[in-house]
Amino acid sequence: MKILVCLEVGPEATGAFVPEFPGCWVFGRTPVRALEKVRAEVERWFRWVKEHGEGVSVEVRGFEVETEILRVSYNPVMAGKPEPLFWAEVPPIGREDILRTIRLMRYSREDLLSLTSSLSDELLDWKPAGKPRTIRNCLRHIAYVEPWYISRLNVELNVRHPKNVFELLKHTREIVLDFLENFPEEKMRGIFQPIKDANPICSLWTARKVLRRLVDHERLHTRYVEKLLKMRQEIG
């Protein structure tokens, strides 16, 4: 088994993701450390989809790694960083890619809601010192960003912003899923330079990159929520 890993190598840290497995994303202090963590994360990713009912094997310890490397001047770990375009994400997408993304988004949302849907307002708004977001702010951020990813293809979605954060999550997800289910064929291929919110460092997007980020982003923030809840539990 051979797996391609994309490495975003900055002066302070390295981000690594596996294009074939959306949601499989790690950070490491060095490229070597990031690749070590990728191996463990691939196993975790297979366990994740298996836990959601997919018939897959989790015996993937012996795989070989190929790498695509981009060296950047910023820290890939920082919030709001640019999103560079790798060659691995240039090929056009097909209907199977879209259906797979929808399925993985469903798994990710189930995980997120299982952690948060029954939390009290006090827990939703708790933020320990040194952490960037409350859980409520994290949920709101997820809801806002999903339609933003679609806008990277120069598509404008008609989105409302309900005050209740769980209604907001539901609303933006429905809007995004509707777009995915009716994905315009002309947006499935090519490289797009967003007109809105263009990043001065890197502002090139493809449909394949958008699909991956729709899964990656919520998975990353679900882990953040897990960490906050664990911290709170340890405090008592």
C-alpha positions in Angstrom: 0.0 0.0 0.0 1.4 3.4 -1.0 0.0 6.7 0.3 0.7 10.2 -0.9 1.3 12.7 1.9 1.3 16.5 1.3 3.7 18.4 3.5 3.4 22.1 4.2 6.8 22.9 5.7 7.2 26.2 7.5 10.1 27.5 9.6 8.5 26.6 12.9 6.2 23.6 12.1 4.9 21.3 9.4 1.4 20.5 8.4 0.7 17.1 6.7 -2.4 15.7 5.1 -3.3 12.6 3.1 -5.4 13.7 0.0 -6.8 10.2 -0.4 -8.2 10.3 3.2 -10.0 13.6 3.8 -9.9 14.5 7.5 -6.5 12.9 7.9 -4.4 15.9 8.9 -1.6 16.4 11.5 0.9 18.9 12.6 4.5 18.3 13.6 7.5 20.4 14.7 9.5 19.0 11.8 8.7 17.2 8.5 10.1 13.9 10.0 7.9 14.3 13.1 4.8 15.1 10.9 5.4 12.0 8.8 5.6 9.9 12.0 2.3 11.3 13.2 0.7 10.7 9.8 1.3 7.0 10.1 -0.6 6.9 13.4 -3.3 9.2 12.0 -3.9 7.0 8.9 -4.7 4.1 11.3 -6.9 6.4 13.3 -8.7 7.5 10.1 -9.5 3.9 9.2 -10.8 3.2 12.6 -12.9 6.3 12.4 -14.7 5.4 9.2 -15.0 1.8 10.4 -16.7 3.0 13.6 -19.2 4.8 11.4 -20.1 1.6 9.6 -17.7 1.3 6.7 -16.3 -2.1 6.0 -12.6 -1.4 5.9 -9.5 -2.9 7.4 -7.4 -1.0 9.9 -4.3 -3.1 9.3 -2.4 -0.4 7.5 0.9 -0.3 9.4 3.0 -1.5 6.4 2.2 1.3 3.9 4.9 3.2 2.0 4.8 7.0 1.8 5.3 9.3 -1.1 5.5 13.0 -0.4 4.7 16.3 -2.1 6.4 19.2 -0.3 5.7 22.9 -0.3 8.0 25.1 1.7 6.3 28.2 3.1 7.3 31.3 5.0 4.5 31.2 7.6 3.7 28.8 10.4 1.3 26.1 9.1 -0.2 25.6 12.6 -1.4 29.2 13.0 -5.1 30.0 12.7 -6.1 31.8 9.5 -3.1 30.7 7.6 -3.0 30.6 3.8 -4.1 27.4 2.1 -1.5 26.4 -0.5 -2.5 24.4 -3.5 -0.8 21.1 -4.0 -0.5 19.3 -7.3 -2.4 16.4 -5.7 -5.5 18.5 -5.6 -5.5 19.8 -9.1 -7.2 16.8 -10.8 -11.0 17.3 -11.5 -13.5 15.6 -9.2 -16.3 13.3 -10.1 -19.6 12.3 -8.6 -18.0 9.6 -6.4 -15.7 12.1 -4.8 -18.7 14.3 -3.9 -20.7 11.4 -2.5 -17.7 10.3 -0.4 -17.3 13.8 0.9 -20.9 14.0 1.9 -20.6 10.7 3.7 -17.4 11.8 5.6 -19.1 15.1 6.5 -22.0 13.2 8.0 -19.6 11.2 10.2 -17.8 14.3 11.3 -21.0 16.1 12.2 -22.3 13.1 14.1 -19.1 13.2 16.2 -19.3 16.9 16.8 -23.0 16.9 17.9 -22.5 13.9 20.1 -19.9 16.0 22.0 -21.8 19.3 22.1 -25.6 19.0 21.7 -26.3 18.3 25.4 -23.8 20.8 26.8 -24.9 23.5 29.2 -24.6 27.2 28.3 -21.9 27.4 30.9 -19.8 24.7 29.2 -20.4 26.1 25.8 -19.1 29.4 26.9 -16.1 28.2 29.0 -12.7 29.1 27.7 -9.6 28.2 29.7 -6.6 30.6 29.8 -4.4 30.3 26.7 -7.1 28.8 24.4 -8.4 30.7 21.4 -12.1 29.9 21.4 -15.0 28.8 23.6 -16.9 25.7 22.3 -19.8 27.9 21.2 -17.4 30.1 19.2 -15.8 27.0 17.7 -19.2 25.8 16.6 -20.1 29.1 15.1 -16.8 29.2 13.3 -17.4 25.8 11.7 -20.8 27.0 10.6 -19.5 30.1 9.0 -16.6 28.5 7.3 -18.3 25.8 5.4 -20.2 28.1 3.0 -16.9 30.2 2.8 -15.1 27.1 1.3 -17.7 26.9 -1.4 -17.2 30.6 -2.2 -13.5 29.7 -3.0 -15.0 28.4 -6.3 -16.5 31.9 -6.9 -20.0 30.6 -5.9 -22.2 32.8 -3.7 -24.6 30.9 -1.4 -27.7 32.4 0.1 -27.0 31.9 3.8 -28.9 33.1 6.9 -27.3 33.3 10.3 -29.7 32.1 13.0 -28.7 33.2 16.5 -28.8 29.7 18.0 -25.6 28.1 17.2 -27.0 24.6 16.6 -29.6 26.1 14.2 -26.8 27.9 12.5 -24.8 24.7 12.1 -27.8 22.9 10.7 -28.7 25.7 8.3 -25.3 26.2 6.8 -24.8 22.4 6.5 -28.0 22.1 4.6 -27.0 24.9 2.2 -23.6 23.4 1.6 -25.0 19.9 1.1 -27.5 21.2 -1.4 -24.7 22.7 -3.4 -22.7 19.5 -3.2 -25.6 17.4 -4.4 -26.1 19.7 -7.3 -22.4 20.5 -8.0 -22.1 22.5 -11.2 -20.0 20.5 -13.7 -18.0 23.6 -14.7 -16.8 23.9 -11.1 -15.6 20.3 -10.9 -12.4 21.1 -12.8 -9.9 23.9 -13.2 -8.1 26.2 -10.8 -10.0 29.1 -9.2 -8.7 32.4 -7.8 -11.4 33.6 -5.4 -12.7 37.1 -6.0 -14.0 37.4 -2.4 -11.5 37.3 0.6 -8.5 36.5 -1.6 -5.3 35.7 0.4 -2.3 37.7 -0.7 0.1 34.8 -0.1 -1.9 32.0 -1.8 -5.3 32.2 -3.3 -5.7 29.2 -5.6 -8.4 26.7 -5.1 -9.9 23.6 -6.8 -13.0 21.6 -6.2 -10.9 18.8 -4.8 -9.2 21.1 -2.3 -12.6 22.4 -1.2 -14.0 18.9 -0.7 -11.0 18.0 1.5 -11.2 21.1 3.6 -14.9 20.6 4.3 -13.9 17.4 6.1 -10.6 18.5 7.5 -11.9 21.6 9.1 -14.6 20.1 11.2 -12.5 17.2 12.2 -9.7 19.5 13.5 -12.2 21.6 15.5 -13.9 18.5 16.9 -10.5 17.6 18.3 -10.3 21.0 19.8 -13.7 20.6 21.5 -12.6 17.2 22.8 -9.5 18.8 24.4 -11.5 21.5 26.1 -14.0 19.0 27.5 -11.1 16.8 28.8 -9.5 19.8 30.4 -12.8 20.7 32.1 -13.3 17.2 33.3 -9.8 17.2 34.8 -10.5 20.4 36.6 -13.7 18.9 38.0 
